[in-house]
C-alpha cells in the first residue's frame, strides 16, 4: 500500500516572489542616519592620503589612568621652504611635542605644545545623545596665524546638520540627509567676512556593503569625485578625481589599502607622477613600526621616513 501512495509535492504560490519583494519595500520613515558632511570622503582619504613624513619620528603615549594620558613625540627630518625656482630646497629641522589627553565617553580634551611655540587644543563634548560641541584652536607666535573654530553638530534620525563659527568672521553651515537606504544628499554654505568671500556646495554619497561612491561640487570651483571598492574584508581599492574649473588644475589618483594580520599597507599613484607607500606593522602589543616613502617624479624629489609608536 505504501508504494501506491503518490509522493507529496509542495506547491509554491506564483505570487510568493511578489510577496517577498513587497516585504522588502523600503521604509522611508526609518532611513539610516548618514555620516557627517565633512567626512563623506573618509574611506578614500584613508587609502589615498596617509600621513606620510620624512626623516625620523618617535611617538610615546603613557596612560596614567583609564581616562588621562600623556604623550611625547620627537621628529627629525628636512623641511621644505618656499622657493621661486623649480628645485626643491630643504633645511634640517627637529621638533619635540608634548601632549595631554583626557578621554571620557562624553568629553574629549586633547592638548599639544611644540618647541617652536605652537599650541594646539581640541575639545569634543557630547551635550546630549544628539548634540555635540567641538572646538579647535591653534596659538602661535606668528602674527595673524592663530585661529579658532567652534562646531555644533546635531544628529537627527535620518539627517545630520552642523553650524560653524570661527575667527575672521567665518561662518558655515551644512546639512546631510538620507534619501534612501544607500543614498545621501546634502549641501553647505560659508561666509568668510575677513576676506569677503562666500560659497555654496552640494554633495552626494552612495554606499553599499561593497562600495562607496561620493561626489562634491562647490561654487569656489572645486569638483571632487571618489570611489572605493571593497574587494574583501582586508583589501580595498580607491580612486579619486579633483578638478578646479577656476584654475583648471586636474589631479587623479588610484590606490589600495591592504590590512594583514600584523600590518597595514597603503599606497597610491597620481597623475602628477607622485607615488606613495605607507606601512604600519605591529611588532608587539603597543609597539608599532612605521615606514613612509614618497617619490615625486615631476619635481624629482623623494621622501623617506621611519618611526616607532609606543603605547
C-alpha positions in Angstrom: 0.0 0.0 0.0 2.9 2.3 0.7 4.0 2.0 -2.9 0.6 3.1 -4.1 0.6 6.4 -2.2 1.7 9.2 -4.6 4.5 11.4 -3.4 3.6 14.6 -1.7 4.6 17.7 -3.7 5.0 21.2 -2.3 3.4 23.9 -4.5 4.9 27.3 -4.2 2.3 30.0 -4.9 3.0 32.1 -8.0 2.8 35.3 -6.1 5.4 34.2 -3.4 8.2 36.2 -5.0 5.9 39.2 -5.3 5.1 38.9 -1.6 8.8 38.8 -0.7 9.5 41.8 -2.8 6.6 43.6 -1.1 8.1 42.8 2.3 11.4 44.2 1.2 9.9 47.5 0.2 11.9 50.5 1.5 10.6 52.1 4.6 11.4 55.8 4.0 10.3 56.7 7.5 13.2 54.6 9.0 16.2 55.5 7.0 19.7 55.2 8.5 21.5 58.3 9.8 24.2 59.4 7.4 27.8 60.3 8.3 28.8 63.9 8.9 29.1 66.1 5.8 32.8 66.8 6.4 33.5 63.0 6.4 31.9 62.0 3.1 35.3 61.1 1.5 36.7 59.4 4.6 37.2 55.9 3.0 39.0 57.3 0.0 41.1 59.6 2.2 42.2 56.7 4.4 43.6 54.9 1.4 44.9 57.8 -0.7 46.0 60.3 1.9 48.1 58.5 4.6 50.1 60.7 7.0 53.4 60.5 5.2 56.5 62.1 6.7 60.2 62.4 6.1 63.0 61.5 8.5 62.6 60.0 11.9 59.5 60.0 14.1 59.1 58.6 17.6 55.8 58.7 19.5 55.3 57.6 23.1 52.0 57.6 25.0 51.8 56.8 28.7 48.4 56.1 30.3 48.1 57.4 33.8 44.6 56.0 34.3 41.7 54.9 32.2 40.9 58.5 31.1 44.1 60.5 31.3 47.3 60.0 29.3 50.4 61.9 28.4 52.2 61.8 25.0 55.7 62.7 23.8 56.6 63.0 20.1 60.1 63.6 18.6 60.6 64.2 14.9 63.8 64.9 12.9 64.0 65.5 9.2 64.2 68.0 6.4 61.5 70.7 5.9 60.7 72.3 2.5 61.0 76.0 2.3 59.3 78.2 -0.3 61.4 78.9 -3.4 60.8 80.6 -6.7 63.0 78.1 -8.5 61.7 74.7 -9.7 64.3 72.9 -7.5 63.1 71.8 -4.0 65.0 73.4 -1.2 65.1 71.6 2.2 66.6 72.5 5.6 67.2 70.1 8.5 64.8 70.6 11.4 63.8 68.8 14.6 60.7 69.2 16.8 59.5 67.9 20.2 55.8 67.8 21.1 54.3 67.3 24.5 50.6 66.3 24.7 48.0 65.7 27.3 44.8 63.7 26.7 41.6 63.3 28.6 39.1 60.9 27.0 35.7 60.2 28.6 32.6 58.7 26.9 31.1 62.2 26.8 34.1 64.5 26.8 37.4 64.5 25.0 40.2 67.1 25.7 43.4 67.0 23.7 46.3 69.5 24.0 49.6 69.7 22.2 52.6 72.2 22.7 55.7 72.2 20.5 59.1 73.6 20.9 58.5 76.3 18.3 55.8 77.9 20.4 52.7 76.5 18.8 49.9 75.3 21.0 47.0 73.1 19.6 43.9 72.3 21.5 40.8 70.2 20.7 37.6 69.7 22.6 34.7 67.3 21.8 31.7 67.4 24.2 28.5 65.4 23.8 25.9 67.6 25.5 23.2 65.1 24.6 22.9 61.9 22.5 22.1 64.1 19.5 24.0 67.4 20.1 27.8 67.6 20.1 30.1 70.7 20.5 33.6 70.7 19.0 36.3 73.3 19.4 39.7 73.6 17.7 42.3 76.2 18.4 45.9 76.9 17.4 48.0 79.6 19.0 51.4 80.7 17.5 53.9 83.4 17.9 53.5 84.5 14.3 51.1 87.4 13.9 47.7 86.8 12.4 48.3 83.0 12.3 46.4 82.0 15.4 42.9 80.7 14.8 40.0 79.1 16.5 36.8 77.2 15.4 33.6 76.1 17.1 31.3 73.4 15.6 27.8 72.5 16.7 26.8 69.1 15.3 23.2 67.8 15.5 22.4 64.1 14.7 18.8 63.5 13.7 17.0 60.3 13.0 18.0 60.3 9.3 20.0 63.5 8.9 22.9 65.5 10.2 23.4 69.2 10.5 26.3 71.4 11.5 27.0 75.0 12.2 30.5 76.5 12.3 31.8 79.8 13.6 35.5 80.9 13.6 37.7 83.9 13.9 38.0 86.2 11.0 34.1 86.3 10.8 33.9 82.8 9.4 30.5 81.2 9.4 29.4 77.9 7.9 26.5 75.5 7.9 25.9 72.1 6.3 23.1 69.6 6.1 23.2 65.9 5.0 20.0 63.9 4.5 19.4 60.2 3.8 17.0 59.9 0.9 17.2 56.1 0.5 18.9 53.2 2.5 22.1 53.7 0.4 22.0 57.3 -0.9 22.5 60.6 1.0 22.4 64.1 -0.4 23.3 67.5 1.2 24.9 70.9 0.9 26.9 73.5 2.7 27.3 77.3 2.7 30.0 79.5 4.2 30.9 83.2 4.6 34.4 84.5 5.3 33.9 88.0 6.4 37.5 88.9 6.7 38.2 88.1 3.0 34.7 89.0 1.9 34.1 85.6 0.2 31.2 83.3 0.3 30.4 79.9 -1.2 27.9 77.1 -1.6 28.4 73.4 -2.3 26.5 70.2 -2.9 27.4 66.6 -2.3 26.1 63.1 -2.6 27.2 59.7 -1.3 26.1 56.2 -2.3 27.2 53.4 -0.1 26.7 49.6 -0.1 28.5 46.7 1.6 30.9 46.5 -1.3 31.5 50.1 -2.5 31.3 53.8 -1.6 30.9 56.5 -4.3 30.9 60.2 -3.5 30.7 63.4 -5.4 31.1 67.0 -4.4 30.9 70.4 -6.2 31.3 73.9 -4.9 31.0 77.4 -6.2 34.6 78.0 -5.4 35.5 75.9 -8.5 36.1 72.6 -6.8 34.8 69.3 -8.1 35.7 66.2 -6.2 34.8 62.6 -7.0 35.9 59.4 -5.2 35.2 55.7 -5.4 36.2 52.9 -3.1 35.7 49.2 -3.9 35.8 46.8 -1.0 37.3 43.7 -2.6 37.3 41.8 0.7 37.3 42.4 4.4 41.1 43.1 4.1 41.5 44.7 0.7 40.1 47.9 -0.7 40.8 49.8 -3.9 40.3 53.5 -4.2 40.4 56.3 -6.7 39.6 60.0 -6.7 39.4 62.9 -9.2 39.9 66.5 -8.3 39.2 69.4 -10.7 39.2 73.2 -10.2 37.4 74.9 -13.1 38.8 78.3 -11.9 42.5 77.4 -12.1 42.0 74.4 -14.5 44.0 72.2 -12.2 43.3 68.4 -12.5 44.5 65.6 -10.4 43.5 61.9 -10.4 44.9 59.1 -8.3 44.4 55.4 -7.6 45.4 53.5 -4.5 45.0 50.5 -2.3 44.5 49.6 1.4 45.6 46.1 2.4 45.1 45.0 6.1 47.0 42.0 7.1 47.1 40.2 10.5 50.1 42.1 11.8 50.4 45.1 9.5 48.5 47.6 7.2 49.9 48.7 3.8 48.6 51.6 1.9 49.8 53.1 -1.4 48.8 55.4 -4.3 49.9 56.9 -7.6 48.6 60.1 -9.0 48.5 61.9 -12.4 51.3 64.2 -11.3 53.8 61.3 -11.1 53.8 61.1 -7.3 54.0 57.6 -5.8 53.4 56.9 -2.1 53.6 53.9 0.1 52.9 53.7 3.9 53.4 50.7 6.1 52.3 50.2 9.7 53.4 47.0 11.3 52.6 45.8 14.8 55.8 44.3 16.4 54.2 43.7 19.7 51.3 44.8 21.9 51.6 48.6 22.0 54.6 48.7 19.7 54.2 49.7 16.0 56.8 50.2 13.3 56.1 52.8 10.5 57.7 53.1 7.1 56.8 56.1 4.8 58.0 56.6 1.2 57.1 59.1 -1.4 58.6 59.8 -4.9 57.7 62.8 -6.9 58.9 62.1 -10.5 57.8 65.5 -11.7 59.7 67.5 -9.1 62.5 65.0 -8.9 62.0 64.8 -5.2 61.8 61.9 -2.8 60.8 61.5 0.9 61.6 58.6 3.1 60.8 58.2 6.8 60.6 55.6 9.5 59.3 55.7 13.0 58.1 53.9 16.2 54.9 54.3 18.1 54.8 53.1 21.7 51.7 53.0 23.8 
